[in-house]
Amino acid sequence: MSGFKANNNMSAFDVFRHRSLYNGFAFSKRGEVNVDPEATKNFWFVENMMHGRIREKSGQISIIAPKTDLLRNCKRSTGGAPALALDFVSDAFEHMVVNHEKDRIQGTRVSPGSAHLSKLKVHAGVTDASKKYMKSKSELQKRFLSYGNSIKEHADKISSFESFVPLFMEFITPSLEAFPVTRSSYLLSKSSTPMMSGLCLEISPLKHSEDAGKSEHFLNDQNFDAYRVIAAKSGFAIDKNAPWRLVADIASSQMLEFATKRVSDISTYEDILDYYFEEVRDQYDELAEFQETMVRAYNLLISTNSVIYEKSVDSDQKVILSTRIRTTEPRSSIVSRIKNDFWYEKFLTVKNIELGLGYGDLEIRKMANNAADLESSFDRTRATGYIKKRMTPIVSSEGSTTYRTSKIEGARDTPKKDSQALARSLNKKIY
């Protein structure tokens, strides 16, 4: 079908209506509804968004990222900056291209003259998650400074970091679900992209928000069916909402074969996750990053408003003008001065909102005290491990990668009892 028109310039109602039409009929051949077309992956659906960015193992859900030393440049790139993907994904794409070119040369299934689908080239590979996250934090600082200056009567009353904290929490709290502050939550949010996984490649620079281009350049292209077939044979699914994006289906036997050729010990989907990915929370001290974010915001506000003019009235009712100078303070000084339970409470409050876990204030306070006790009795690692278990994201559902692979591999007797139920059971345990 054609005539899909959704774009970001439409009204909210029109966007919803046209997106619904695309979702139902974009892959339809005879006008029937087809919301789950074969060999596609819908990244706008629940946990599909987390493909290659989250896993469940041994009763624990973890946020993961590809190991950067296992990324390789794709040979068939359009030039410019390297288009990187995990090595076996790059191999699979090369296999796909070779067979696609055979079909084109032989004239069996692929016709020449298609702008995007006659000759396959990689336009974009993995997105650097750290750079994107740091850019997001920089934008946060700018927004906060603007916010602080807009309510100058409150900002002027700040005399210390402690008095600054309520203003900062007031600023970030309403937007935490949409714009997370902590790294792991950011990687789970809509602000991130599946391109961070190392499992995706894009063969076109078309805009994701414009449905007309999807129809014109891909869905209605004479080579699209051949493209979809050969993608599946190479272990790729096609992103339903961006047909130029190829997604390594690591639950498929085809993609598993490419991984096995690289690493002989790999024989399962879980083996791929073990070898090619690492936990984000094991790479970074999120509490330290959170502290740095808060202190940087405080110092930014202070440094741009160091001189405060104050009015007072003397005994003769005369108005007296005076000045007060505020100075910045290093993070080490602030962190050492403030008790651990304070930091843990603010951190857990933020994580709770970011992940939508629904803990109450009392539960947050108990967890903060527990974490502080663990750090004082043992070390930071023990405390953050406890937090990780309590702050378990609930993201798995029927249709997700976790659900699908568990069903394929027969790893569970009841696949529907997935990580969602697991997370809820874990979240009841505060101590």
N, C-alpha and C positions, 0 to 999 in steps of 0.2 A: 504493500500500500504506500501511498504518498500523501502529501498535503499536511504533514506534521509541521507545526508553526511555532511551538513554544520557544520563548526566549526571555531573558531577564528584563526586557523593556516592557513587558506586558503587566497588566494588573494581576494581583494575587489570584483572583478568581479565574482569569483567563489562563494563567500559567497552570493552575491546578487542572482545569478542564483539558487543556491541550497535552499536558503531561500524562493525564489519564488515558487519553486516546493513544498516545505513543506507547504507553505501557501495555495496553491491551491489544493493539493492532499493528505495531511496527514490524513484527516478524510474521505477520499473517499472510498467507498465500491466496486464500479464497474468501477473505473477509470475516473469518471466524476469529473469536477471541483466542489469543495465544500469549498468556502472561509469563509463561515459563518455557521459552523456546529452547530446543535442544542445542547443546554445545555452547551455551551462553552462561554468563555469571552476572547477576544483578547486584552491583555494588551499592545500590540504594536500599537494599533489603537487609535489615538486621545485621547478623554477624558476617555476612559476605563482605561488609565494609572492613572487617578485621582480618581478612584473608592474609596470612603471612605476618600478622602483627600480634596474634594472641594464640595461646595454646593451653590445653588442660593436660596435666600429667600428675599422676600419683595423688589425685585429689586436690590439686592446686592449680588455679588459673594464673598464668603469667603473661606479661606483655613482653614481646620479643622483637628483635631487630636483626637484619641480616649481618653476618660477619663481613666487614668491609674488605678483608684480605681475600675473600672468596668471590668478590665481584670481578667480572671480566668485561672488556669492551666488546660490543657486538661488531662483527666485521662489516655487516651490511648497514652502516649508519649513513645518514645524509651529510656527514661532514661536520665541522665545527667541534664543539665539546664532545668528548666520548660519551656514548650511550651505554651505560653499564647495567648489567644484570648478574645474578648468580651464575656461576660458570655453566652449570648444566642447563639453565634456561637459555643462555646464549647458544649452547650447542643445539638445543631443540629448535631454536629459531633458524639457525643455519640449515638444519635438516629440512625444515619447512620451506625455506627459500629455494633450496636445490630442487626439491620435488615440484614446487610451484613453477620454476623456470623450465623444467622438463616438459610439464604440461603445456606451457606457453609455446615453447619451441616446436613441440610436436603438434600443437593445435588441437589437442584432445579436449581440454576443459577450460583453459585460460585463453582469453582473446586479448590481442594487443589493443592499445589505444585508451586504456583506463588510466586515469590520472593517478590513482592510488593503488590499484589492485592488479596491474599488469606486471609491474616490477616492485617487489616488496623491499622497502628500506626502513630502517629504524630511525624515527624522529626523536624519541626521548626514551631514556632508561630510568634507572633508580633516582629518586629525589633524595638529597642529603637531608635526613631527618633533623640532625643537630643544627644545621644552618637555618632550616625553616623554623625550628623551635626558638632559636636565638633571635631570629627576626621578629617572631611573635612577641617575645619578651620585650624587645626594644620598642615595639609599637605600644605595648602595655604601658611602659614607662612614659611615653609621650602622651598617651591618653590620660594617665593619672595626673601628670603635671598640668595639663589643661583643666582637668577636673578640680585639682587643688586650687588653682588660681581663680577658677570661676566662683568658688565659695571662700573668698579670701578672708572673710570674718572668722571662719573656722580655722583656716590654715595659719592665720596670724597668732592664734592662741597656742599653737604647738610649741612647747618649750623643751621637749625631749623626745627620744624615740618612743618611749612608753605612751606619751600623749598623742603620738602620730598614728599608732596602730589602729585605733577605732576608725579614723578617717580612711585609712587604706582598706580595711575590711569592708567598710561601708561602700567603697568604690568598686571592689572586685566581686563582692558577693552576688549581685544581681546577674552578672554575666558569666559566671564560672562554668555553667553547663555548656554554653556556646563557645566561650574562650577560656579554656583551662589554663591555670598558671603552672601546675607541675608537669614535668616532662612526660611521664608515663600516661597521665590523663590526656595530655595534648595529643599523643600518638593514637589514642582511642577516639578522638573527637572528629567532628566534621571539618575541623580546621586542617586536619592532616589529609593525606592522600594515599590510596593504595599503591602509588608509585614508590612509596618508601620501603616496600617489602622486598624489593629485588626480584620479584616474581612477575613483574609486568613490563611490557614494552609497548610503545605507541608508534604507529607507522604513519601518522598524520598530525599536523598541528591544528586541526579543526577545533573550534570552540565547543566545549562540552555543554554549554548552556543553549546552543542553537540547534533545535531539532531538524530544521530544514536541511542543513548540511549533512546530517546523518543519513537522511533519505536520499538526497541527490547524489552524494559521493560514495555511499556505501550500500545501503539497503537495496537501492534500485539499480545498482551497478550490475552489469551482465556477468561479472566475475565473482559476485559476492558469494553465491552458493559454493563455488569451487574453493574460494578462500576459506569459508567456514568448514568445509569438509577436510581440507588439508591441514587446517589449524588443529582440528580434533585429532587427526591421525598423528600429529606431532606432540600431542599432550597439552594443547592450549584450549582454553575457553575464550569466547569473545565477550567483552564487556557489553551488556545489553544497551546501556545508555551512552556508550562511546565505542561504536563498532570498530574503530581503529586501534583499540587497546586489546592486546593479547595478554591473557592471564594464565600463568603456568598452573595447571590443575595437578597439584602434587598428590592428589588421591587417585589419579589415573595411572593405569599400568604403563601407558606410553611415556609419560613424564618421569615416572619412577625408573624406567629403563635408562633414560639419559643420566639421571643421578647416579645410578649403579655403575655406569661406565666410567664416571669420574671417581667414585669411591666404592670399591668392591664390597665393603662391609654393609653398605646400605641395601636394605631389602624391604623396608616399609616406609610409609608416610611419616611415622614417628622418627625413624632414623634420619630422614631429611631434616626434620626440625632440630634434632639433637646435634647434627653435624654442622648445619649451615646457619643456625640462628643462636642468639644469646639473649639472656634476660636483660631488659633495659634497666630494671631496678638493681641489678647486680653491677652494672656498669657505672652508675651514678649515685651519689649520695643526694637523694631528693630533698631531704631536710636541709642540708647545707645550701642547695640551690634555692630553696624557698627562703631561707634566711637572707641570702645574698639579694634576692629579688626585693624583699621588704626593705633592707638597709639601703640598697641603691635608690629605691623610690624615695625614701626619707631624705637621703643626702641630696638628691636631685631637687626636691622641693625646697630644702633649706638653702642650697647654694644659689638658686635663682631668686630667693626671697630672703637674703641674709639680714637685711636691715628692716626692722619693724618699727613703725612710728606709732607711739601710744599716747593717748590722751588721758589726763587725770585732772581732778579738780582739787585745789588746795582749800585751806580753811576759810579763805576769803572768797570762795566760789570762782576763783580765777582758773581758767583752763591752762594747763601746763602741758606742753608737748615734749616728749622725750623719745629717745631711740633705744632699741635693744638689738644687739648683734647676736645672730644665731650662727653656730659653727657646725660643720659636718663632723661625723664621728666614724672611725673605722669599724668594720664588721666585727673584728676580733674583740674590740672593747665592748661593743653592745652584746654580743653573744655570751661573753664571759660574765657580764653583769646580770643577765636575766636568767632565771631558773629554767631548767629543761622542760618542766611540765607546761610552762607558758608556751614555749615553742611547739611542743607536741600538740597542745590543744588547738592552736591556730592552724597548724599543718593538717591535723585530722579534720577540722571543721571544713577546710578548703577541699580536701579529698572527698569527704562525704558528699558535698554538693556537686563536685565535678562528676562523680560516678553515679550520683542519684541513688545512694544506698539507703537513705532514710533513717539514719541513726538520730536519736534525740540528743539534746544537750547534755543530759546526765550520762548517757552512754559514752559520748565523746570525752567528757571529763574523766570518767573512769579509765578509758583507754589511754588517755594522755598521762594519767598518774602511773598506770602500769608500764607504759613505755619508758617514762622517766626513771622508774624504779629499776627496770631491766638495764638501762644504760649505766646507772650508778653502781648496780650490783655486778654487772658483767661488762658490756661494752655497747657501742653504738650499733654494731652488727646485729646483736641479739634484739635490741629494741626495734630496729627497722624491719627485721624478720617478723616480729610480732605484728607490726603495723601492716606489713604486706598481706598477712593472713586475714587480718580484720578488714582491710580495704580491698576485698576481692570484687572485681567487676563482674556484673551479671550481664552477659552478652550472648550467650548461646541459645539457639532455638532451632526448631525444625526447619530444615533448609540451609542451615549453616554448614561450614566446612567440618566442624566438630561432629555435628549430627550425621552428615553424609558419610564421612570416613568411618565413624563407629559402626554405621550400618553395613558398610561395604566389608569391613574387616571382621565383623562379628565380635567386636571387642566388648560389647555390652549386651546383656539379655534384653534390656529395654532401652533403646536409644533415646527415647523421649525424656528419660530421666537423666538429663545431661548436666552441664555445668551450671545452668541456671538454678536448678534445685540444689546442687552442691553449694553454690555460693550462698544461697539463702540459709542453708543449714549452718554453714560456717559463720555467717554474720550474726547468728544468735549467741555465739560464744564470745563473750567479752574478755574473759580471763584466760 
